[in-house]
Amino acid sequence: MQRTNFSEMACSIARTLDVIGEPWSPLILRDVFAGFTRFEQIQADLGISRKVLTERLNHLVEHGVLERRPYDRRPRYEYVLTEKGTELVDLLMVMVGWGDKWLAGEAGPPVLYRHHACDQISTAELRCAHCGEPMHANNVDLLPGPGAAT
C-alpha cells in the first residue's frame, strides 16, 4: 500500500508525520533510545517482520533520524540516534506523559524517567522558550508563520 507523502504540505505536523507517522517508527525510536541498537534486538522486542523493520530503519536513516554504524566485519549494523532523532525522542516523552495520564490505568506508567540534572523521577512538560511558563492548547494562539501557505 502506497503511503501519502506529507513532506510538501505547509504544515510542520504533516512534515513530521511524513518521517515518523507510520506506527512502527516511534516504537523503533523508543527501542533505540532504550538501548536496543541492533536489528535482531529491535525485531525481538517489537515482534515486527524483518521486511517491515528493514523498511522502517531505512526510512529513518534516509531522513537523518538514525545513523547506521557497522559493528562487525560482516555487513551488520547497529542504529544510533542522531541529533535529529534525539529531538524526536523529546516529542515521544511528551506523548508518554499523555499516555501515562490517560491510558496507564491502575497499574501506572510502565516506564519512569530520571532527570540527570536533579536525579529525580519526572515527566516532560512543554514550556515557553521566552518566559518559562507552561504552554498548553488553551493558552496559545495560532498565527501564520513565514512558511505558511498563501
Phi and psi restraints in degrees (value plus and minus 20) as a CYANA .aco file:
   2 GLN   PHI     -99.2   -59.2
   2 GLN   PSI     109.8   149.8
   3 ARG   PHI    -101.9   -61.9
   3 ARG   PSI     128.6   168.6
   4 THR   PHI     -92.4   -52.4
   4 THR   PSI     116.4   156.4
   5 ASN   PHI    -110.7   -70.7
   5 ASN   PSI      93.8   133.8
   6 PHE   PHI    -118.2   -78.2
   6 PHE   PSI     -21.5    18.5
   7 SER   PHI     -85.3   -45.3
   7 SER   PSI     -42.9    -2.9
   8 GLU   PHI    -114.9   -74.9
   8 GLU   PSI     -23.1    16.9
   9 MET   PHI     -91.4   -51.4
   9 MET   PSI     124.7   164.7
  10 ALA   PHI    -102.8   -62.8
  10 ALA   PSI      44.0    84.0
  11 CYS   PHI    -174.7  -134.7
  11 CYS   PSI     101.2   141.2
  12 SER   PHI     -86.5   -46.5
  12 SER   PSI     -50.2   -10.2
  13 ILE   PHI     -87.3   -47.3
  13 ILE   PSI     -66.5   -26.5
  14 ALA   PHI     -81.7   -41.7
  14 ALA   PSI     -62.7   -22.7
  15 ARG   PHI     -84.7   -44.7
  15 ARG   PSI     -58.0   -18.0
  16 THR   PHI     -87.4   -47.4
  16 THR   PSI     -61.7   -21.7
  17 LEU   PHI     -83.3   -43.3
  17 LEU   PSI     -49.6    -9.6
  18 ASP   PHI     -82.3   -42.3
  18 ASP   PSI     -49.0    -9.0
  19 VAL   PHI    -109.3   -69.3
  19 VAL   PSI     -65.7   -25.7
  20 ILE   PHI    -146.4  -106.4
  20 ILE   PSI      -0.9    39.1
  21 GLY   PHI     -98.8   -58.8
  21 GLY   PSI     -34.6     5.4
  22 GLU   PHI     -95.7   -55.7
  22 GLU   PSI     115.8   155.8
  23 PRO   PHI     -77.5   -37.5
  23 PRO   PSI     -48.9    -8.9
  24 TRP   PHI     -94.3   -54.3
  24 TRP   PSI     -48.2    -8.2
  25 SER   PHI     -80.4   -40.4
  25 SER   PSI     -68.3   -28.3
  26 PRO   PHI     -82.4   -42.4
  26 PRO   PSI     -52.7   -12.7
  27 LEU   PHI     -91.0   -51.0
  27 LEU   PSI     -55.9   -15.9
  28 ILE   PHI     -84.5   -44.5
  28 ILE   PSI     -64.8   -24.8
  29 LEU   PHI     -80.6   -40.6
  29 LEU   PSI     -62.3   -22.3
  30 ARG   PHI     -78.0   -38.0
  30 ARG   PSI     -65.7   -25.7
  31 ASP   PHI     -84.6   -44.6
  31 ASP   PSI     -63.5   -23.5
  32 VAL   PHI     -83.1   -43.1
  32 VAL   PSI     -62.2   -22.2
  33 PHE   PHI     -80.6   -40.6
  33 PHE   PSI     -57.0   -17.0
  34 ALA   PHI     -98.9   -58.9
  34 ALA   PSI     -25.0    15.0
  35 GLY   PHI      88.3   128.3
  35 GLY   PSI     -19.6    20.4
  36 PHE   PHI    -105.4   -65.4
  36 PHE   PSI      74.5   114.5
  37 THR   PHI    -125.6   -85.6
  37 THR   PSI     -31.5     8.5
  38 ARG   PHI    -124.2   -84.2
  38 ARG   PSI     128.1   168.1
  39 PHE   PHI     -68.5   -28.5
  39 PHE   PSI     -70.6   -30.6
  40 GLU   PHI     -83.2   -43.2
  40 GLU   PSI     -56.5   -16.5
  41 GLN   PHI     -85.5   -45.5
  41 GLN   PSI     -65.9   -25.9
  42 ILE   PHI     -85.2   -45.2
  42 ILE   PSI     -64.6   -24.6
  43 GLN   PHI     -81.0   -41.0
  43 GLN   PSI     -64.7   -24.7
  44 ALA   PHI     -84.3   -44.3
  44 ALA   PSI     -61.3   -21.3
  45 ASP   PHI     -87.5   -47.5
  45 ASP   PSI     -61.8   -21.8
  46 LEU   PHI    -110.4   -70.4
  46 LEU   PSI     -42.0    -2.0
  47 GLY   PHI      49.2    89.2
  47 GLY   PSI       7.7    47.7
  48 ILE   PHI    -108.9   -68.9
  48 ILE   PSI     130.8   170.8
  49 SER   PHI     -89.0   -49.0
  49 SER   PSI     132.4   172.4
  50 ARG   PHI     -79.2   -39.2
  50 ARG   PSI     -61.1   -21.1
  51 LYS   PHI     -82.8   -42.8
  51 LYS   PSI     -68.9   -28.9
  52 VAL   PHI     -85.7   -45.7
  52 VAL   PSI     -62.5   -22.5
  53 LEU   PHI     -83.0   -43.0
  53 LEU   PSI     -62.5   -22.5
  54 THR   PHI     -79.8   -39.8
  54 THR   PSI     -65.4   -25.4
  55 GLU   PHI     -81.4   -41.4
  55 GLU   PSI     -65.2   -25.2
  56 ARG   PHI     -86.6   -46.6
  56 ARG   PSI     -64.5   -24.5
  57 LEU   PHI     -82.3   -42.3
  57 LEU   PSI     -63.9   -23.9
  58 ASN   PHI     -80.3   -40.3
  58 ASN   PSI     -61.8   -21.8
  59 HIS   PHI     -82.9   -42.9
  59 HIS   PSI     -64.9   -24.9
  60 LEU   PHI     -89.1   -49.1
  60 LEU   PSI     -55.3   -15.3
  61 VAL   PHI     -87.9   -47.9
  61 VAL   PSI     -65.0   -25.0
  62 GLU   PHI     -78.1   -38.1
  62 GLU   PSI     -54.3   -14.3
  63 HIS   PHI    -110.9   -70.9
  63 HIS   PSI     -13.6    26.4
  64 GLY   PHI      55.2    95.2
  64 GLY   PSI      -1.0    39.0
  65 VAL   PHI    -108.9   -68.9
  65 VAL   PSI     -56.6   -16.6
  66 LEU   PHI    -141.4  -101.4
  66 LEU   PSI     133.2   173.2
  67 GLU   PHI    -137.0   -97.0
  67 GLU   PSI     116.9   156.9
  68 ARG   PHI    -115.0   -75.0
  68 ARG   PSI     103.8   143.8
  69 ARG   PHI    -144.6  -104.6
  69 ARG   PSI     112.2   152.2
  70 PRO   PHI     -88.4   -48.4
  70 PRO   PSI     122.8   162.8
  71 TYR   PHI    -147.5  -107.5
  71 TYR   PSI     -15.1    24.9
  72 ASP   PHI    -170.7  -130.7
  72 ASP   PSI     138.8   178.8
  73 ARG   PHI     -85.6   -45.6
  73 ARG   PSI     -51.3   -11.3
  74 ARG   PHI     -90.2   -50.2
  74 ARG   PSI     142.1   182.1
  75 PRO   PHI     -93.7   -53.7
  75 PRO   PSI      55.5    95.5
  76 ARG   PHI    -140.9  -100.9
  76 ARG   PSI     121.4   161.4
  77 TYR   PHI    -151.3  -111.3
  77 TYR   PSI     134.6   174.6
  78 GLU   PHI    -134.8   -94.8
  78 GLU   PSI     141.5   181.5
  79 TYR   PHI    -137.8   -97.8
  79 TYR   PSI     113.4   153.4
  80 VAL   PHI    -147.9  -107.9
  80 VAL   PSI     129.9   169.9
  81 LEU   PHI     -91.1   -51.1
  81 LEU   PSI     116.4   156.4
  82 THR   PHI    -105.7   -65.7
  82 THR   PSI     159.5   199.5
  83 GLU   PHI     -78.9   -38.9
  83 GLU   PSI     -62.3   -22.3
  84 LYS   PHI     -80.9   -40.9
  84 LYS   PSI     -62.0   -22.0
  85 GLY   PHI     -88.2   -48.2
  85 GLY   PSI     -58.8   -18.8
  86 THR   PHI     -82.5   -42.5
  86 THR   PSI     -58.7   -18.7
  87 GLU   PHI     -87.1   -47.1
  87 GLU   PSI     -50.7   -10.7
  88 LEU   PHI     -88.1   -48.1
  88 LEU   PSI     -51.9   -11.9
  89 VAL   PHI     -83.1   -43.1
  89 VAL   PSI     -54.6   -14.6
  90 ASP   PHI     -77.3   -37.3
  90 ASP   PSI     -63.4   -23.4
  91 LEU   PHI     -80.8   -40.8
  91 LEU   PSI     -63.4   -23.4
  92 LEU   PHI     -83.2   -43.2
  92 LEU   PSI     -54.4   -14.4
  93 MET   PHI     -84.8   -44.8
  93 MET   PSI     -53.8   -13.8
  94 VAL   PHI     -88.0   -48.0
  94 VAL   PSI     -60.2   -20.2
  95 MET   PHI     -82.3   -42.3
  95 MET   PSI     -58.0   -18.0
  96 VAL   PHI     -79.0   -39.0
  96 VAL   PSI     -64.5   -24.5
  97 GLY   PHI     -78.2   -38.2
  97 GLY   PSI     -62.7   -22.7
  98 TRP   PHI     -85.4   -45.4
  98 TRP   PSI     -66.2   -26.2
  99 GLY   PHI     -82.5   -42.5
  99 GLY   PSI     -60.4   -20.4
 100 ASP   PHI     -84.1   -44.1
 100 ASP   PSI     -59.5   -19.5
 101 LYS   PHI     -90.6   -50.6
 101 LYS   PSI     -65.1   -25.1
 102 TRP   PHI    -122.3   -82.3
 102 TRP   PSI     -36.7     3.3
 103 LEU   PHI    -148.9  -108.9
 103 LEU   PSI     -28.8    11.2
 104 ALA   PHI     -90.4   -50.4
 104 ALA   PSI     -46.5    -6.5
 105 GLY   PHI      49.6    89.6
 105 GLY   PSI    -182.8  -142.8
 106 GLU   PHI     -86.8   -46.8
 106 GLU   PSI     -47.5    -7.5
 107 ALA   PHI     -85.5   -45.5
 107 ALA   PSI     -47.0    -7.0
 108 GLY   PHI      67.1   107.1
 108 GLY   PSI    -198.0  -158.0
 109 PRO   PHI     -84.8   -44.8
 109 PRO   PSI     120.1   160.1
 110 PRO   PHI     -97.6   -57.6
 110 PRO   PSI     -38.1     1.9
 111 VAL   PHI    -159.0  -119.0
 111 VAL   PSI     121.4   161.4
 112 LEU   PHI    -134.8   -94.8
 112 LEU   PSI     133.0   173.0
 113 TYR   PHI    -137.3   -97.3
 113 TYR   PSI     101.9   141.9
 114 ARG   PHI    -119.8   -79.8
 114 ARG   PSI     103.5   143.5
 115 HIS   PHI     -98.8   -58.8
 115 HIS   PSI     105.9   145.9
 116 HIS   PHI     -80.9   -40.9
 116 HIS   PSI     -59.3   -19.3
 117 ALA   PHI     -83.9   -43.9
 117 ALA   PSI     -57.5   -17.5
 118 CYS   PHI    -139.7   -99.7
 118 CYS   PSI     -24.2    15.8
 119 ASP   PHI      43.0    83.0
 119 ASP   PSI       3.3    43.3
 120 GLN   PHI    -126.2   -86.2
 120 GLN   PSI     131.1   171.1
 121 ILE   PHI     -93.0   -53.0
 121 ILE   PSI     109.2   149.2
 122 SER   PHI    -170.8  -130.8
 122 SER   PSI    -198.5  -158.5
 123 THR   PHI    -147.2  -107.2
 123 THR   PSI     139.8   179.8
 124 ALA   PHI    -101.4   -61.4
 124 ALA   PSI     120.5   160.5
 125 GLU   PHI    -152.2  -112.2
 125 GLU   PSI     127.5   167.5
 126 LEU   PHI    -104.3   -64.3
 126 LEU   PSI     109.0   149.0
 127 ARG   PHI    -153.3  -113.3
 127 ARG   PSI     130.0   170.0
 128 CYS   PHI     -85.4   -45.4
 128 CYS   PSI     110.9   150.9
 129 ALA   PHI     -88.2   -48.2
 129 ALA   PSI     -37.0     3.0
 130 HIS   PHI    -114.1   -74.1
 130 HIS   PSI     -68.9   -28.9
 131 CYS   PHI    -129.8   -89.8
 131 CYS   PSI     -32.4     7.6
 132 GLY   PHI      63.3   103.3
 132 GLY   PSI     -23.1    16.9
 133 GLU   PHI     -94.1   -54.1
 133 GLU   PSI     134.4   174.4
 134 PRO   PHI     -80.8   -40.8
 134 PRO   PSI     124.6   164.6
 135 MET   PHI    -134.2   -94.2
 135 MET   PSI     108.9   148.9
 136 HIS   PHI    -159.4  -119.4
 136 HIS   PSI     143.7   183.7
 137 ALA   PHI     -78.3   -38.3
 137 ALA   PSI     -47.3    -7.3
 138 ASN   PHI    -108.8   -68.8
 138 ASN   PSI     -16.9    23.1
 139 ASN   PHI    -153.4  -113.4
 139 ASN   PSI       8.4    48.4
 140 VAL   PHI    -153.7  -113.7
 140 VAL   PSI     135.8   175.8
 141 ASP   PHI    -132.8   -92.8
 141 ASP   PSI     125.2   165.2
 142 LEU   PHI    -112.3   -72.3
 142 LEU   PSI     107.0   147.0
 143 LEU   PHI    -145.2  -105.2
 143 LEU   PSI     129.8   169.8
 144 PRO   PHI     -86.4   -46.4
 144 PRO   PSI     116.2   156.2
 145 GLY   PHI    -119.2   -79.2
 145 GLY   PSI     157.1   197.1
 146 PRO   PHI     -83.3   -43.3
 146 PRO   PSI     -43.3    -3.3
 147 GLY   PHI    -118.2   -78.2
 147 GLY   PSI      -7.7    32.3
 148 ALA   PHI     -86.2   -46.2
 148 ALA   PSI     127.4   167.4
 149 ALA   PHI     -88.1   -48.1
 149 ALA   PSI     123.9   163.9
